[in-house]
Amino acid sequence: MKKDVKEVIQGEETHLNNLLEQEDLSAFKGMVDELRDTWTKKQMFRTETEARFSVLQDNRYPTKAAKYWQCVREQSSYLDNLMTLSFDYRRNLCQTQKLIGQPSIENIEEQSL
């Protein structure tokens, strides 16, 4: 499960102090509710149409090579997000099974070896 953005910001406060002016840091902290909302709503995957049009824009990617490498970045981003979801699913499944007293995936795999 994703950490609450407020906890993340508090954990990073010392680093943020080094990066931001005090006025900017105060403004940033004042946006915690908005950031929490954004954190939970962010779009993980682009639709096929969004991916195709972002890659096929001639003004942004004028050459075939530029389009190719943007496609590679799109695929990489998609795979990264898919892997993250996969790990999150398995972690949540193990936590759920632990709470209800069922054997976890790891224990089942170990027993079958």
OpenMM code with the backbone's topology and positions (N, CA, C; nanometers):
from openmm import Vec3, app, unit

residues = "MET LYS LYS ASP VAL LYS GLU VAL ILE GLN GLY GLU GLU THR HIS LEU ASN ASN LEU LEU GLU GLN GLU ASP LEU SER ALA PHE LYS GLY MET VAL ASP GLU LEU ARG ASP THR TRP THR LYS LYS GLN MET PHE ARG THR GLU THR GLU ALA ARG PHE SER VAL LEU GLN ASP ASN ARG TYR PRO THR LYS ALA ALA LYS TYR TRP GLN CYS VAL ARG GLU GLN SER SER TYR LEU ASP ASN LEU MET THR LEU SER PHE ASP TYR ARG ARG ASN LEU CYS GLN THR GLN LYS LEU ILE GLY GLN PRO SER ILE GLU ASN ILE GLU GLU GLN SER LEU".split()
positions = [
    Vec3(0.0845, -0.1171, 0.0000),
    Vec3(0.0000, 0.0000, 0.0000),
    Vec3(0.0892, 0.1237, 0.0000),
    Vec3(0.0492, 0.2259, -0.0714),
    Vec3(0.1284, 0.3478, -0.0804),
    Vec3(0.1306, 0.4200, 0.0532),
    Vec3(0.2445, 0.4786, 0.0827),
    Vec3(0.2544, 0.5588, 0.2043),
    Vec3(0.1697, 0.6838, 0.1886),
    Vec3(0.1235, 0.7321, 0.3012),
    Vec3(0.0515, 0.8581, 0.3005),
    Vec3(0.1499, 0.9688, 0.2651),
    Vec3(0.1110, 1.0585, 0.1770),
    Vec3(0.2020, 1.1635, 0.1296),
    Vec3(0.2491, 1.2524, 0.2447),
    Vec3(0.1667, 1.2703, 0.3464),
    Vec3(0.2082, 1.3526, 0.4600),
    Vec3(0.3268, 1.2889, 0.5326),
    Vec3(0.3232, 1.1553, 0.5482),
    Vec3(0.4345, 1.0844, 0.6107),
    Vec3(0.5609, 1.0960, 0.5255),
    Vec3(0.5438, 1.0857, 0.3959),
    Vec3(0.6577, 1.0959, 0.3054),
    Vec3(0.7206, 1.2339, 0.3165),
    Vec3(0.6381, 1.3370, 0.3161),
    Vec3(0.6883, 1.4743, 0.3258),
    Vec3(0.7594, 1.4952, 0.4592),
    Vec3(0.7010, 1.4447, 0.5672),
    Vec3(0.7650, 1.4592, 0.6981),
    Vec3(0.8987, 1.3862, 0.7018),
    Vec3(0.9052, 1.2687, 0.6398),
    Vec3(1.0303, 1.1938, 0.6353),
    Vec3(1.1374, 1.2624, 0.5518),
    Vec3(1.0949, 1.3407, 0.4546),
    Vec3(1.1882, 1.4089, 0.3644),
    Vec3(1.2145, 1.5532, 0.4055),
    Vec3(1.1606, 1.5931, 0.5180),
    Vec3(1.1676, 1.7342, 0.5582),
    Vec3(1.3103, 1.7867, 0.5661),
    Vec3(1.4017, 1.7084, 0.6199),
    Vec3(1.5395, 1.7573, 0.6303),
    Vec3(1.5997, 1.7807, 0.4919),
    Vec3(1.5667, 1.6931, 0.3973),
    Vec3(1.6177, 1.7104, 0.2611),
    Vec3(1.5501, 1.8300, 0.1929),
    Vec3(1.4205, 1.8453, 0.2190),
    Vec3(1.3482, 1.9586, 0.1601),
    Vec3(1.4014, 2.0906, 0.2144),
    Vec3(1.4427, 2.0918, 0.3408),
    Vec3(1.5008, 2.2138, 0.3984),
    Vec3(1.6259, 2.2560, 0.3231),
    Vec3(1.7001, 2.1586, 0.2735),
    Vec3(1.8220, 2.1884, 0.1980),
    Vec3(1.7915, 2.2353, 0.0561),
    Vec3(1.6779, 2.1947, 0.0037),
    Vec3(1.6440, 2.2250, -0.1353),
    Vec3(1.5590, 2.3506, -0.1528),
    Vec3(1.4705, 2.3741, -0.0578),
    Vec3(1.3726, 2.4819, -0.0729),
    Vec3(1.3982, 2.5948, 0.0263),
    Vec3(1.3641, 2.7136, -0.0158),
    Vec3(1.3644, 2.8279, 0.0766),
    Vec3(1.2528, 2.8046, 0.1784),
    Vec3(1.2627, 2.8681, 0.2945),
    Vec3(1.1644, 2.8474, 0.4007),
    Vec3(1.0233, 2.8835, 0.3542),
    Vec3(1.0111, 2.9912, 0.2781),
    Vec3(0.8795, 3.0330, 0.2273),
    Vec3(0.8209, 2.9268, 0.1342),
    Vec3(0.9048, 2.8721, 0.0460),
    Vec3(0.8598, 2.7674, -0.0455),
    Vec3(0.8238, 2.6399, 0.0297),
    Vec3(0.9023, 2.6066, 0.1310),
    Vec3(0.8755, 2.4876, 0.2114),
    Vec3(0.7417, 2.5013, 0.2848),
    Vec3(0.7149, 2.6183, 0.3377),
    Vec3(0.5870, 2.6417, 0.4057),
    Vec3(0.4710, 2.6289, 0.3085),
    Vec3(0.4870, 2.6849, 0.1885),
    Vec3(0.3823, 2.6734, 0.0862),
    Vec3(0.3624, 2.5278, 0.0472),
    Vec3(0.4725, 2.4542, 0.0340),
    Vec3(0.4659, 2.3127, -0.0014),
    Vec3(0.3907, 2.2338, 0.1049),
    Vec3(0.4228, 2.2587, 0.2306),
    Vec3(0.3551, 2.1888, 0.3401),
    Vec3(0.2073, 2.2262, 0.3462),
    Vec3(0.1747, 2.3486, 0.3057),
    Vec3(0.0349, 2.3912, 0.3031),
    Vec3(-0.0469, 2.3202, 0.1958),
    Vec3(0.0214, 2.2548, 0.1030),
    Vec3(-0.0468, 2.1849, -0.0058),
    Vec3(-0.0653, 2.0361, 0.0221),
    Vec3(-0.0414, 1.9906, 0.1444),
    Vec3(-0.0426, 1.8476, 0.1750),
    Vec3(-0.1759, 1.7834, 0.1374),
    Vec3(-0.2872, 1.8464, 0.1685),
    Vec3(-0.4171, 1.7869, 0.1346),
    Vec3(-0.4336, 1.7723, -0.0160),
    Vec3(-0.3936, 1.8757, -0.0889),
    Vec3(-0.4015, 1.8699, -0.2353),
    Vec3(-0.3069, 1.7631, -0.2900),
    Vec3(-0.1880, 1.7545, -0.2328),
    Vec3(-0.0919, 1.6540, -0.2764),
    Vec3(-0.1413, 1.5128, -0.2459),
    Vec3(-0.2054, 1.4950, -0.1314),
    Vec3(-0.2619, 1.3649, -0.0961),
    Vec3(-0.3673, 1.3246, -0.1989),
    Vec3(-0.4495, 1.4201, -0.2384),
    Vec3(-0.5522, 1.3946, -0.3387),
    Vec3(-0.4879, 1.3559, -0.4719),
    Vec3(-0.3849, 1.4281, -0.5117),
    Vec3(-0.3144, 1.3985, -0.6361),
    Vec3(-0.2459, 1.2627, -0.6282),
    Vec3(-0.1864, 1.2318, -0.5137),
    Vec3(-0.1156, 1.1049, -0.4938),
    Vec3(-0.2087, 0.9866, -0.5153),
    Vec3(-0.3321, 0.9980, -0.4690),
    Vec3(-0.4253, 0.8862, -0.4811),
    Vec3(-0.4945, 0.8815, -0.6165),
    Vec3(-0.4985, 0.9921, -0.6893),
    Vec3(-0.5701, 0.9971, -0.8160),
    Vec3(-0.4833, 0.9801, -0.9392),
    Vec3(-0.3525, 0.9831, -0.9229),
    Vec3(-0.2682, 0.9890, -1.0418),
    Vec3(-0.2943, 0.8712, -1.1354),
    Vec3(-0.2876, 0.9008, -1.2608),
    Vec3(-0.3130, 0.8011, -1.3639),
    Vec3(-0.1885, 0.7156, -1.3793),
    Vec3(-0.2046, 0.5844, -1.3677),
    Vec3(-0.0891, 0.4964, -1.3756),
    Vec3(-0.0573, 0.4608, -1.5202),
    Vec3(-0.1581, 0.4370, -1.5999),
    Vec3(-0.1371, 0.3969, -1.7380),
    Vec3(-0.2015, 0.4974, -1.8314),
    Vec3(-0.1396, 0.5191, -1.9445),
    Vec3(-0.2011, 0.5995, -2.0491),
    Vec3(-0.2926, 0.5102, -2.1299),
    Vec3(-0.3941, 0.5690, -2.1878),
    Vec3(-0.4747, 0.4922, -2.2812),
    Vec3(-0.3921, 0.4718, -2.4074),
    Vec3(-0.4320, 0.3777, -2.4898),
    Vec3(-0.3592, 0.3531, -2.6144),
    Vec3(-0.3573, 0.4791, -2.6997),
    Vec3(-0.4698, 0.5495, -2.7037),
    Vec3(-0.4777, 0.6725, -2.7829),
    Vec3(-0.3787, 0.7768, -2.7317),
    Vec3(-0.3728, 0.7954, -2.5994),
    Vec3(-0.2782, 0.8916, -2.5417),
    Vec3(-0.1347, 0.8534, -2.5750),
    Vec3(-0.1022, 0.7261, -2.5637),
    Vec3(0.0336, 0.6825, -2.5936),
    Vec3(0.0671, 0.7045, -2.7405),
    Vec3(-0.0244, 0.6675, -2.8286),
    Vec3(0.0018, 0.6818, -2.9721),
    Vec3(0.0184, 0.8291, -3.0108),
    Vec3(-0.0715, 0.9141, -2.9639),
    Vec3(-0.0632, 1.0542, -3.0040),
    Vec3(0.0539, 1.1268, -2.9396),
    Vec3(0.0926, 1.0857, -2.8197),
    Vec3(0.2093, 1.1512, -2.7593),
    Vec3(0.3363, 1.1134, -2.8352),
    Vec3(0.3387, 0.9945, -2.8909),
    Vec3(0.4556, 0.9488, -2.9660),
    Vec3(0.4535, 0.9993, -3.1090),
    Vec3(0.3371, 1.0124, -3.1661),
    Vec3(0.3279, 1.0457, -3.3080),
    Vec3(0.3256, 1.1953, -3.3369),
    Vec3(0.3405, 1.2772, -3.2341),
    Vec3(0.3426, 1.4216, -3.2572),
    Vec3(0.4722, 1.4596, -3.3293),
    Vec3(0.4577, 1.5038, -3.4525),
    Vec3(0.5766, 1.5378, -3.5315),
    Vec3(0.6537, 1.6567, -3.4748),
    Vec3(0.5840, 1.7493, -3.4104),
    Vec3(0.6555, 1.8649, -3.3553),
    Vec3(0.7396, 1.8270, -3.2331),
    Vec3(0.7009, 1.7234, -3.1576),
    Vec3(0.7785, 1.6796, -3.0407),
    Vec3(0.8800, 1.5720, -3.0765),
    Vec3(0.8438, 1.4832, -3.1682),
    Vec3(0.9296, 1.3722, -3.2094),
    Vec3(0.9355, 1.3692, -3.3613),
    Vec3(1.0192, 1.4543, -3.4200),
    Vec3(1.0164, 1.4731, -3.5655),
    Vec3(1.0774, 1.3588, -3.6463),
    Vec3(1.1640, 1.2787, -3.5856),
    Vec3(1.2299, 1.1733, -3.6628),
    Vec3(1.1790, 1.0358, -3.6193),
    Vec3(1.2038, 0.9370, -3.7031),
    Vec3(1.1645, 0.7999, -3.6683),
    Vec3(1.2397, 0.7522, -3.5445),
    Vec3(1.3657, 0.7921, -3.5318),
    Vec3(1.4445, 0.7529, -3.4146),
    Vec3(1.3859, 0.8125, -3.2868),
    Vec3(1.3460, 0.9379, -3.2917),
    Vec3(1.2865, 1.0027, -3.1741),
    Vec3(1.1554, 0.9341, -3.1361),
    Vec3(1.0758, 0.8994, -3.2368),
    Vec3(0.9504, 0.8276, -3.2108),
    Vec3(0.9785, 0.6904, -3.1505),
    Vec3(1.0800, 0.6223, -3.2051),
    Vec3(1.1163, 0.4905, -3.1543),
    Vec3(1.1535, 0.4980, -3.0063),
    Vec3(1.2413, 0.5920, -2.9698),
    Vec3(1.2870, 0.5992, -2.8318),
    Vec3(1.1762, 0.6448, -2.7374),
    Vec3(1.0839, 0.7249, -2.7869),
    Vec3(0.9689, 0.7599, -2.7035),
    Vec3(0.8811, 0.6366, -2.6813),
    Vec3(0.8669, 0.5543, -2.7840),
    Vec3(0.7921, 0.4286, -2.7680),
    Vec3(0.8587, 0.3391, -2.6635),
    Vec3(0.9913, 0.3328, -2.6670),
    Vec3(1.0642, 0.2529, -2.5693),
    Vec3(1.0369, 0.3062, -2.4284),
    Vec3(1.0377, 0.4389, -2.4127),
    Vec3(1.0080, 0.4982, -2.2812),
    Vec3(0.8652, 0.4678, -2.2380),
    Vec3(0.7706, 0.4742, -2.3307),
    Vec3(0.6308, 0.4424, -2.2993),
    Vec3(0.6186, 0.2978, -2.2523),
    Vec3(0.6810, 0.2062, -2.3249),
    Vec3(0.6747, 0.0652, -2.2868),
    Vec3(0.7409, 0.0420, -2.1516),
    Vec3(0.8536, 0.1066, -2.1287),
    Vec3(0.9245, 0.0908, -2.0030),
    Vec3(0.8395, 0.1409, -1.8861),
    Vec3(0.7768, 0.2543, -1.9050),
    Vec3(0.6895, 0.3099, -1.8014),
    Vec3(0.5724, 0.2163, -1.7735),
    Vec3(0.5149, 0.1625, -1.8784),
    Vec3(0.4027, 0.0701, -1.8651),
    Vec3(0.4467, -0.0534, -1.7871),
    Vec3(0.5629, -0.1098, -1.8251),
    Vec3(0.6140, -0.2286, -1.7576),
    Vec3(0.6463, -0.1994, -1.6115),
    Vec3(0.7098, -0.0863, -1.5835),
    Vec3(0.7410, -0.0490, -1.4445),
    Vec3(0.6147, -0.0435, -1.3602),
    Vec3(0.5118, 0.0211, -1.4123),
    Vec3(0.3864, 0.0327, -1.3381),
    Vec3(0.3189, -0.1028, -1.3213),
    Vec3(0.3261, -0.1858, -1.4231),
    Vec3(0.2671, -0.3187, -1.4146),
    Vec3(0.3391, -0.4037, -1.3103),
    Vec3(0.4713, -0.3953, -1.3074),
    Vec3(0.5489, -0.4695, -1.2075),
    Vec3(0.5169, -0.4195, -1.0665),
    Vec3(0.5057, -0.2898, -1.0505),
    Vec3(0.4706, -0.2334, -0.9204),
    Vec3(0.3349, -0.2850, -0.8739),
    Vec3(0.2387, -0.2863, -0.9656),
    Vec3(0.1064, -0.3392, -0.9308),
    Vec3(0.1135, -0.4865, -0.8932),
    Vec3(0.1941, -0.5615, -0.9648),
    Vec3(0.2088, -0.7035, -0.9358),
    Vec3(0.2655, -0.7253, -0.7955),
    Vec3(0.3699, -0.6506, -0.7618),
    Vec3(0.4289, -0.6628, -0.6284),
    Vec3(0.3301, -0.6172, -0.5204),
    Vec3(0.2601, -0.5082, -0.5462),
    Vec3(0.1606, -0.4600, -0.4503),
    Vec3(0.0521, -0.5645, -0.4278),
    Vec3(0.0079, -0.6270, -0.5358),
    Vec3(-0.0967, -0.7298, -0.5254),
    Vec3(-0.0489, -0.8459, -0.4387),
    Vec3(0.0719, -0.8956, -0.4677),
    Vec3(0.1218, -1.0103, -0.3915),
    Vec3(0.1445, -0.9754, -0.2449),
    Vec3(0.1959, -0.8544, -0.2187),
    Vec3(0.2161, -0.8129, -0.0802),
    Vec3(0.0821, -0.8042, -0.0077),
    Vec3(-0.0161, -0.7433, -0.0726),
    Vec3(-0.1482, -0.7310, -0.0109),
    Vec3(-0.2142, -0.8670, 0.0087),
    Vec3(-0.1948, -0.9583, -0.0863),
    Vec3(-0.2496, -1.0925, -0.0732),
    Vec3(-0.1886, -1.1640, 0.0471),
    Vec3(-0.0571, -1.1529, 0.0619),
    Vec3(0.0103, -1.2154, 0.1769),
    Vec3(-0.0377, -1.1546, 0.3085),
    Vec3(-0.0528, -1.0236, 0.3109),
    Vec3(-0.0999, -0.9581, 0.4334),
    Vec3(-0.2423, -1.0013, 0.4660),
    Vec3(-0.3257, -1.0126, 0.3646),
    Vec3(-0.4645, -1.0558, 0.3858),
    Vec3(-0.4676, -1.1991, 0.4364),
    Vec3(-0.3898, -1.2860, 0.3737),
    Vec3(-0.3866, -1.4265, 0.4167),
    Vec3(-0.3327, -1.4386, 0.5580),
    Vec3(-0.2369, -1.3576, 0.5921),
    Vec3(-0.1807, -1.3589, 0.7272),
    Vec3(-0.2880, -1.3181, 0.8287),
    Vec3(-0.3674, -1.2172, 0.7925),
    Vec3(-0.4716, -1.1691, 0.8835),
    Vec3(-0.5824, -1.2726, 0.9046),
    Vec3(-0.6139, -1.3479, 0.8002),
    Vec3(-0.7229, -1.4454, 0.8144),
    Vec3(-0.6721, -1.5856, 0.8461),
    Vec3(-0.5389, -1.5990, 0.8627),
    Vec3(-0.4811, -1.7244, 0.9073),
    Vec3(-0.4606, -1.8287, 0.7994),
    Vec3(-0.4604, -1.7896, 0.6731),
    Vec3(-0.4343, -1.8839, 0.5652),
    Vec3(-0.2856, -1.8849, 0.5336),
    Vec3(-0.2369, -1.9958, 0.4784),
    Vec3(-0.0947, -1.9988, 0.4417),
    Vec3(-0.0647, -1.8981, 0.3313),
    Vec3(0.0526, -1.8395, 0.3374),
    Vec3(0.0906, -1.7399, 0.2378),
    Vec3(0.1423, -1.8075, 0.1113),
    Vec3(0.1579, -1.7316, 0.0069),
    Vec3(0.2088, -1.7821, -0.1209),
    Vec3(0.3476, -1.8416, -0.1013),
    Vec3(0.4336, -1.7745, -0.0248),
    Vec3(0.5684, -1.8238, -0.0018),
    Vec3(0.5670, -1.9592, 0.0646),
    Vec3(0.4812, -1.9764, 0.1657),
    Vec3(0.4737, -2.1057, 0.2358),
    Vec3(0.4233, -2.2157, 0.1441),
    Vec3(0.3270, -2.1855, 0.0610),
    Vec3(0.2736, -2.2836, -0.0334),
    Vec3(0.3821, -2.3246, -0.1326),
    Vec3(0.4579, -2.2268, -0.1849),
    Vec3(0.5646, -2.2575, -0.2798),
    Vec3(0.6734, -2.3406, -0.2142),
    Vec3(0.7092, -2.3111, -0.0892),
    Vec3(0.8125, -2.3870, -0.0182),
    Vec3(0.7676, -2.5310, 0.0044),
    Vec3(0.6390, -2.5515, 0.0363),
    Vec3(0.5880, -2.6842, 0.0632),
    Vec3(0.5841, -2.7695, -0.0634),
    Vec3(0.5673, -2.7070, -0.1791),
    Vec3(0.5587, -2.7830, -0.3031),
    Vec3(0.6961, -2.8221, -0.3562),
    Vec3(0.8033, -2.7651, -0.3005),
    Vec3(0.9386, -2.7987, -0.3477),
    Vec3(0.9880, -2.9254, -0.2914),
] * unit.nanometer
topology = app.Topology()
chain = topology.addChain("A")
for resn in residues:
    res = topology.addResidue(resn, chain)
    for name in ("N", "CA", "C"):
        topology.addAtom(name, app.Element.getBySymbol(name[0]), res)
